[in-house]
Structures are given as C-alpha cells and as structure tokens.
Amino acid sequence: MNHDSYDNAYIAGILNSVKTIAIVGASANDVRPSWFVLKYMLDKGFSVFPINPGHAGKEILGRMTYARLADIPQPIDMVDIFRAPAAVPGIVDEVLALDPLPKVVWMQLGVRHDEAAAKAEAAGIKVVMNRCPKIEYGRLSGEIGWNGVNSGVLSSKKPIMRQGFQSFGVRQR
C-alpha cells in the first residue's frame, strides 16, 4: 500500500465500517487535539475509548479512560494513535495481541512508522498514517465546506444522514 497518498474510497470505506475507536494518547485537556478528535467522533455516533495510563479509571468526556488497549471490555474496530512515531511499534504489538484484531490502525498527523505499518498489514489490518479521522470525516462528508474550506469533494448526491449531531456521514464512493 502506498502510504503517501490515500484514495478517498479507502478512507471513506474505513470511516463507514468502524463503530468503535480506541484513541491511544487521549487527553483530558480540552485544548489538546486528541480531546477535539475524541469529542468529534463521539458526536458523530462512534463509540470511543480513551487510552491514557496517567488518567486510567477517570472519565474524559463521559467515557471511561483505560491504561492500555487490552483493558477495553469490548472489541475495537480502529485504534487511533496520538503518540510520537517512536511509540508506534509498541502500540502495534499491543494491537496484534488483541482478540479479535481491530480492522484499522490509524496514525495521526505527523505520525508515521513504515515498519510497524507493514507488520500490522501483514496481520490483515488496514493502516492509515499521517492523517486525522476528524479532518477526513469532515472533508468526505462535506462538513468542512460549511466553514468555507474547499474539501476537493464535489457531489450532487443528497447527503446520507447518520446518527449524531449534524452528521451527514461519509459519502460512499
């Protein structure tokens, strides 16, 4: 897979197929990007689990925070990594120890680790690197255009409504 460029259908397929997301590196600080992503994805109807060992046992945005992925009491569809690239191999090892395996490992903006990505893909897990699911969801759903930003996505199709606040859902390609 070419991780320098992703087809819109690949990203849309992921965002339309996942229901549960673990955010590794979630912050309780409401000015941190991970907090905004957690809030946005919750508002779009996803079930989100914050992972932060220093905040484990407490709530972030009404969701219980866990110390590690294995502590989450249900299967996870996607693991969103908000950590430095050097931490990614350990997180991917933790992902590969889960049963069942998540469908997707997503690395946030500025996070890329090709060796860890290859290891996850070898296990049948889709990988996205150096992208933000919040930004991609907004871009592909057309919501980002509400703010006067050109998303590069044009469609005459009627938006598909999805659960959540002001959510049009990601358009199928």
SVG drawing of the C-alpha trace seen along z (x, -y; Angstrom):
<svg xmlns="http://www.w3.org/2000/svg" viewBox="-31 -30 42 43">
<polyline fill="none" stroke="black" stroke-width="0.4" points="0.0,0.0 1.2,-3.5 1.0,-5.4 2.0,-8.7 -1.4,-9.1 -4.8,-7.5 -7.8,-7.1 -11.0,-8.8 -12.7,-5.4 -10.2,-3.8 -10.6,-6.4 -14.4,-6.5 -14.6,-2.7 -12.7,-2.7 -14.8,-5.5 -18.1,-3.9 -17.1,-0.4 -15.8,-1.2 -18.1,-1.7 -15.6,-1.5 -12.4,-3.6 -9.7,-3.5 -7.7,-6.7 -4.2,-6.0 -2.8,-9.2 -6.2,-10.7 -6.0,-13.8 -8.4,-15.2 -7.0,-18.7 -9.7,-20.4 -7.2,-22.3 -5.3,-19.2 -6.0,-17.9 -6.8,-14.4 -9.6,-15.9 -11.1,-17.5 -10.9,-14.3 -12.5,-12.3 -15.3,-14.8 -16.0,-15.0 -16.0,-11.2 -18.4,-10.8 -20.7,-13.5 -20.7,-11.5 -22.0,-8.4 -18.8,-6.4 -18.2,-4.5 -14.8,-6.0 -12.5,-4.6 -9.7,-6.9 -6.4,-5.3 -4.1,-7.2 -2.2,-5.3 -1.9,-8.5 -5.7,-9.1 -6.9,-5.5 -10.0,-4.9 -11.2,-8.5 -13.5,-9.9 -12.8,-12.0 -16.0,-13.5 -18.0,-11.0 -16.1,-8.0 -14.0,-5.8 -10.3,-6.0 -8.2,-2.8 -4.5,-2.3 -4.0,0.0 -5.9,1.5 -6.3,4.9 -8.3,3.3 -11.1,2.2 -14.1,4.5 -15.3,5.0 -13.8,5.5 -12.3,2.4 -12.6,1.6 -10.0,-1.1 -7.0,-2.2 -6.2,-5.9 -2.6,-6.7 -1.9,-10.1 1.7,-9.3 5.2,-10.0 6.4,-7.8 8.9,-6.0 5.9,-4.7 4.1,-3.2 5.9,0.3 4.9,1.0 1.3,-0.1 1.1,2.1 2.4,5.1 -0.3,4.3 -2.9,4.2 -1.7,7.6 -2.2,9.2 -5.9,8.3 -8.5,10.9 -10.3,10.1 -7.9,7.9 -9.0,4.4 -9.8,3.6 -7.7,0.5 -4.6,-1.2 -4.8,-4.9 -1.8,-7.2 -2.5,-10.9 -1.0,-13.8 2.8,-13.8 2.8,-10.1 4.4,-7.6 6.2,-4.3 6.5,-2.2 7.9,0.9 5.1,1.0 2.6,0.4 4.0,3.3 3.7,5.6 0.0,4.6 -0.8,5.0 0.8,8.5 -1.8,9.4 -4.6,8.2 -5.1,4.8 -5.7,1.7 -3.3,-1.2 -3.6,-5.0 -0.7,-7.2 -0.2,-11.0 -4.0,-11.7 -6.7,-12.7 -10.0,-10.9 -11.8,-14.1 -10.4,-16.0 -11.0,-13.2 -14.6,-12.7 -15.3,-16.4 -13.8,-16.5 -15.5,-13.5 -18.9,-14.3 -18.9,-17.8 -19.0,-19.4 -15.6,-21.0 -17.1,-23.0 -19.5,-24.6 -16.5,-26.6 -15.6,-27.9 -12.8,-25.3 -12.6,-23.7 -12.6,-19.9 -11.9,-18.9 -15.0,-16.7 -17.9,-17.7 -21.2,-15.8 -24.8,-16.4 -25.9,-13.5 -28.2,-14.1 -26.3,-13.7 -26.8,-10.4 -27.8,-11.2 -26.1,-9.2 -26.6,-9.2 -25.0,-12.1 -25.1,-15.8 -25.2,-17.5 -23.8,-14.3 -24.2,-13.7 -22.0,-10.6 -19.1,-9.9 -20.2,-9.6 -19.7,-6.1 -17.5,-6.1"/>
</svg>
